[in-house]
Amino acid sequence: MIYGNMPMMIFILASGYLFTVYLLLALAKRTKQKPVSGNFTTKTKEIHQHQVAVTPKVTEVVNTQ
C-alpha cells in the first residue's frame, strides 16, 4: 500500500520542523534590540530638556451638589 514510505515522510517533516524552529530562533537572536547609539540618546535628551512643565491654576471651585 501507500503507507510503506510513511516512516520516511515523518522523518522529512520532523527535520523540516526542526530546521524552521532553528531559523526562527536565529532570526530572533539577530533582530534582538540593539544598544542605542550615542547620537540618538543625545537628541532624546535635548527633546526632554526643552519640554515645559504646565501646571494648572485653579481659580474657582464649583460645587455641583
Sequence and secondary structure as in RCSB ss.txt:
>XXXX:A:sequence
MIYGNMPMMIFILASGYLFTVYLLLALAKRTKQKPVSGNFTTKTKEIHQHQVAVTPKVTEVVNTQ
>XXXX:A:secstr
 GGGGHHHHHHHHHHHHHHHHHHHHHHHHHTS     HHHHHHHHHHHHT               
